[in-house]
């Protein structure tokens, strides 16, 4: 019976993802949810709670990384390309 519930839940999630109109911008959430769900399962059968917490933390870390990457790219664009070209004195 547990297998039937698991299969039906997996099909429901798959159909929900396939029917969504636009792809979700969930950078970090999916990976965090996977890790959090596994950790929650082994830490007292709280997989759903772990997945929710992992999604929140993963999304936060992805946002922080995006801010750092944007700051580094902006700083790189402002830096001069190299020393100015020397004029030839003929």
DOMI-84472 format. One record per residue: residue number from 0; chain; x, y, z of N, C-alpha, C, CB in turn. Coordinates in nm, 3 decimals. Glycine has a CB too. Layout:
<atoms>
ATOM  pos  unit     n.c1     n.c2     n.c3    ca.c1    ca.c2    ca.c3     c.c1     c.c2     c.c3    cb.c1    cb.c2    cb.c3
ATOM  NUM     A        X        Y        Z        X        Y        Z        X        Y        Z        X        Y        Z
...
</atoms>
This chain:
<atoms>
ATOM  pos  unit     n.c1     n.c2     n.c3    ca.c1    ca.c2    ca.c3     c.c1     c.c2     c.c3    cb.c1    cb.c2    cb.c3
ATOM    0     A    0.082   -0.119    0.000    0.000    0.000    0.000    0.087    0.126    0.000   -0.093   -0.001    0.120
ATOM    1     A    0.196    0.125    0.075    0.285    0.242    0.076    0.343    0.267   -0.061    0.397    0.223    0.178
ATOM    2     A    0.371    0.160   -0.134    0.428    0.174   -0.268    0.326    0.241   -0.361    0.470    0.036   -0.324
ATOM    3     A    0.200    0.205   -0.349    0.096    0.265   -0.433    0.082    0.414   -0.403   -0.038    0.195   -0.410
ATOM    4     A    0.091    0.453   -0.279    0.082    0.594   -0.241    0.203    0.669   -0.294    0.072    0.609   -0.088
ATOM    5     A    0.319    0.609   -0.283    0.441    0.672   -0.331    0.438    0.692   -0.483    0.564    0.589   -0.292
ATOM    6     A    0.393    0.591   -0.555    0.384    0.601   -0.701    0.282    0.707   -0.742    0.347    0.465   -0.762
ATOM    7     A    0.167    0.709   -0.676    0.066    0.809   -0.712    0.114    0.950   -0.678   -0.066    0.780   -0.640
ATOM    8     A    0.185    0.967   -0.569    0.240    1.098   -0.535    0.344    1.142   -0.637    0.301    1.095   -0.394
ATOM    9     A    0.429    1.049   -0.679    0.530    1.082   -0.780    0.466    1.121   -0.912    0.626    0.965   -0.800
ATOM   10     A    0.362    1.050   -0.952    0.293    1.084   -1.076    0.224    1.220   -1.067    0.191    0.976   -1.111
ATOM   11     A    0.168    1.250   -0.953    0.102    1.378   -0.933    0.202    1.492   -0.945    0.033    1.382   -0.797
ATOM   12     A    0.317    1.476   -0.883    0.421    1.579   -0.891    0.471    1.593   -1.034    0.539    1.545   -0.796
ATOM   13     A    0.493    1.480   -1.102    0.542    1.486   -1.240    0.442    1.554   -1.332    0.572    1.345   -1.292
ATOM   14     A    0.316    1.525   -1.316    0.214    1.590   -1.398    0.202    1.738   -1.366    0.079    1.522   -1.380
ATOM   15     A    0.216    1.773   -1.240    0.211    1.913   -1.202    0.326    1.992   -1.259    0.210    1.926   -1.052
ATOM   16     A    0.443    1.933   -1.261    0.560    2.000   -1.319    0.544    2.012   -1.470    0.690    1.924   -1.285
ATOM   17     A    0.495    1.906   -1.534    0.479    1.908   -1.680    0.371    2.006   -1.723    0.446    1.768   -1.731
ATOM   18     A    0.271    2.028   -1.640    0.160    2.115   -1.677    0.185    2.261   -1.642    0.034    2.069   -1.610
ATOM   19     A    0.293    2.292   -1.575    0.319    2.431   -1.537    0.349    2.513   -1.661    0.436    2.439   -1.436
ATOM   20     A    0.297    2.635   -1.669    0.313    2.715   -1.790    0.454    2.766   -1.815    0.221    2.831   -1.784
ATOM   21     A    0.529    2.793   -1.711    0.665    2.845   -1.727    0.757    2.770   -1.632    0.670    2.998   -1.701
ATOM   22     A    0.882    2.756   -1.670    0.976    2.689   -1.580    0.999    2.774   -1.455    1.109    2.661   -1.652
ATOM   23     A    1.014    2.709   -1.344    1.036    2.780   -1.219    1.182    2.822   -1.208    0.996    2.692   -1.098
ATOM   24     A    1.203    2.941   -1.158    1.338    2.990   -1.135    1.374    2.956   -0.991    1.349    3.145   -1.162
ATOM   25     A    1.406    2.831   -0.969    1.429    2.783   -0.832    1.574    2.743   -0.813    1.337    2.665   -0.800
ATOM   26     A    1.664    2.833   -0.845    1.805    2.801   -0.826    1.832    2.777   -0.679    1.896    2.913   -0.882
ATOM   27     A    1.889    2.665   -0.649    1.923    2.632   -0.512    1.812    2.562   -0.437    1.961    2.754   -0.440
ATOM   28     A    1.688    2.584   -0.474    1.577    2.527   -0.400    1.570    2.376   -0.418    1.445    2.591   -0.443
ATOM   29     A    1.583    2.331   -0.541    1.570    2.187   -0.566    1.683    2.109   -0.500    1.568    2.160   -0.715
ATOM   30     A    1.805    2.158   -0.514    1.918    2.090   -0.453    1.907    2.093   -0.300    2.051    2.153   -0.499
ATOM   31     A    1.868    2.209   -0.246    1.852    2.222   -0.102    1.741    2.133   -0.050    1.825    2.365   -0.066
ATOM   32     A    1.630    2.124   -0.126    1.519    2.039   -0.084    1.559    1.892   -0.084    1.398    2.061   -0.176
ATOM   33     A    1.636    1.852   -0.182    1.682    1.713   -0.187    1.771    1.681   -0.067    1.758    1.686   -0.318
ATOM   34     A    1.869    1.766   -0.043    1.960    1.743    0.069    1.885    1.752    0.202    2.076    1.844    0.067
ATOM   35     A    1.799    1.852    0.216    1.723    1.868    0.339    1.626    1.754    0.363    1.647    1.998    0.337
ATOM   36     A    1.565    1.704    0.257    1.473    1.591    0.271    1.543    1.465    0.317    1.403    1.564    0.141
ATOM   37     A    1.660    1.439    0.262    1.737    1.322    0.305    1.783    1.338    0.449    1.859    1.299    0.212
ATOM   38     A    1.833    1.457    0.481    1.879    1.481    0.618    1.763    1.471    0.717    1.947    1.619    0.629
ATOM   39     A    1.648    1.527    0.680    1.532    1.521    0.767    1.481    1.379    0.786    1.421    1.607    0.713
ATOM   40     A    1.491    1.299    0.682    1.448    1.160    0.692    1.533    1.083    0.793    1.455    1.092    0.556
ATOM   41     A    1.662    1.103    0.784    1.751    1.031    0.876    1.753    1.091    1.015    1.891    1.028    0.820
ATOM   42     A    1.705    1.214    1.029    1.705    1.279    1.160    1.568    1.272    1.225    1.749    1.425    1.146
ATOM   43     A    1.499    1.164    1.209    1.374    1.146    1.281    1.251    1.144    1.194    1.359    1.251    1.380
ATOM   44     A    1.262    1.103    1.070    1.148    1.089    0.979    1.075    1.222    0.959    1.052    0.985    1.033
ATOM   45     A    1.150    1.328    0.939    1.094    1.460    0.912    1.140    1.506    0.774    1.135    1.563    1.021
ATOM   46     A    1.118    1.423    0.673    1.168    1.453    0.539    1.103    1.577    0.479    1.146    1.334    0.448
ATOM   47     A    0.974    1.594    0.498    0.905    1.709    0.440    0.953    1.838    0.505    0.752    1.696    0.457
ATOM   48     A    0.966    1.838    0.635    1.016    1.956    0.706    1.159    1.987    0.663    1.009    1.935    0.859
ATOM   49     A    1.240    1.884    0.647    1.378    1.903    0.601    1.383    1.956    0.459    1.455    1.774    0.609
ATOM   50     A    1.292    1.909    0.374    1.290    1.956    0.235    1.250    2.103    0.228    1.192    1.871    0.152
ATOM   51     A    1.153    2.143    0.307    1.112    2.283    0.308    1.226    2.371    0.359    0.986    2.303    0.396
ATOM   52     A    1.287    2.332    0.467    1.401    2.408    0.520    1.518    2.411    0.424    1.445    2.350    0.653
ATOM   53     A    1.546    2.298    0.360    1.655    2.292    0.263    1.628    2.382    0.143    1.677    2.150    0.217
ATOM   54     A    1.505    2.388    0.100    1.469    2.476   -0.012    1.492    2.622    0.025    1.322    2.454   -0.053
ATOM   55     A    1.451    2.660    0.143    1.467    2.799    0.187    1.615    2.835    0.197    1.397    2.821    0.323
ATOM   56     A    1.693    2.748    0.259    1.836    2.775    0.275    1.906    2.773    0.139    1.899    2.672    0.369
ATOM   57     A    1.873    2.676    0.055    1.935    2.668   -0.077    1.906    2.790   -0.161    1.888    2.545   -0.149
ATOM   58     A    1.783    2.840   -0.156    1.747    2.959   -0.232    1.822    3.081   -0.180    1.596    2.984   -0.224
ATOM   59     A    1.835    3.092   -0.049    1.909    3.204    0.011    2.055    3.201   -0.033    1.899    3.199    0.164
ATOM   60     A    2.117    3.085   -0.028    2.257    3.073   -0.069    2.274    3.103   -0.217    2.310    2.935   -0.036
ATOM   61     A    2.180    3.061   -0.300    2.188    3.090   -0.443    2.175    3.240   -0.469    2.079    3.014   -0.519
ATOM   62     A    2.089    3.308   -0.395    2.077    3.453   -0.410    2.204    3.525   -0.368    1.959    3.505   -0.328
ATOM   63     A    2.264    3.481   -0.259    2.390    3.541   -0.213    2.500    3.521   -0.317    2.432    3.480   -0.078
ATOM   64     A    2.508    3.401   -0.375    2.610    3.374   -0.477    2.586    3.459   -0.601    2.610    3.225   -0.515
ATOM   65     A    2.461    3.479   -0.639    2.429    3.562   -0.755    2.471    3.707   -0.731    2.278    3.555   -0.787
ATOM   66     A    2.450    3.757   -0.608    2.492    3.893   -0.576    2.643    3.907   -0.582    2.442    3.933   -0.437
ATOM   67     A    2.715    3.807   -0.530    2.862    3.810   -0.535    2.912    3.805   -0.678    2.921    3.693   -0.455
ATOM   68     A    2.851    3.720   -0.760    2.891    3.709   -0.900    2.865    3.839   -0.975    2.818    3.593   -0.968
ATOM   69     A    2.751    3.903   -0.948    2.718    4.029   -1.014    2.815    4.138   -0.971    2.574    4.070   -0.984
ATOM   70     A    2.850    4.140   -0.844    2.946    4.240   -0.794    3.084    4.219   -0.854    2.955    4.235   -0.643
ATOM   71     A    3.126    4.095   -0.866    3.256    4.065   -0.925    3.259    4.101   -1.073    3.291    3.918   -0.905
ATOM   72     A    3.149    4.076   -1.144    3.143    4.109   -1.286    3.144    4.260   -1.306    3.017    4.048   -1.350
ATOM   73     A    3.073    4.334   -1.222    3.071    4.480   -1.232    3.208    4.538   -1.201    2.966    4.539   -1.138
ATOM   74     A    3.275    4.481   -1.103    3.409    4.528   -1.068    3.508    4.497   -1.180    3.456    4.464   -0.936
ATOM   75     A    3.492    4.382   -1.242    3.581    4.344   -1.352    3.560    4.436   -1.473    3.556    4.196   -1.393
ATOM   76     A    3.437    4.478   -1.498    3.409    4.567   -1.611    3.464    4.706   -1.588    3.260    4.575   -1.637
ATOM   77     A    3.473    4.751   -1.464    3.522    4.885   -1.434    3.674    4.892   -1.437    3.472    4.929   -1.298
ATOM   78     A    3.741    4.781   -1.421    3.887    4.780   -1.418    3.940    4.810   -1.559    3.941    4.644   -1.367
ATOM   79     A    4.049    4.887   -1.568    4.105    4.914   -1.700    4.157    4.785   -1.764    4.218    5.018   -1.689
ATOM   80     A    4.151    4.781   -1.896    4.191    4.662   -1.970    4.341    4.639   -1.963    4.146    4.672   -2.115
ATOM   81     A    4.418    4.741   -1.947    4.564    4.727   -1.941    4.627    4.865   -1.945    4.617    4.640   -2.057
ATOM   82     A    4.758    4.869   -1.956    4.824    5.001   -1.961    4.789    5.071   -2.093    4.980    4.987   -1.947
ATOM   83     A    4.784    5.204   -2.090    4.752    5.277   -2.213    4.860    5.255   -2.318    4.735    5.428   -2.184
ATOM   84     A    4.821    5.258   -2.442    4.915    5.237   -2.550    5.010    5.357   -2.559    4.841    5.215   -2.685
ATOM   85     A    5.138    5.329   -2.572    5.239    5.434   -2.582    5.237    5.493   -2.723    5.381    5.379   -2.548
ATOM   86     A    5.253    5.626   -2.729    5.255    5.691   -2.859    5.394    5.675   -2.919    5.216    5.842   -2.848
ATOM   87     A    5.395    5.658   -3.048    5.523    5.647   -3.117    5.567    5.787   -3.155    5.514    5.553   -3.243
ATOM   88     A    5.682    5.823   -3.116    5.732    5.958   -3.144    5.820    5.960   -3.267    5.810    6.013   -3.025
ATOM   89     A    5.764    5.978   -3.380    5.843    5.986   -3.503    5.871    6.128   -3.536    5.773    5.918   -3.621
</atoms>
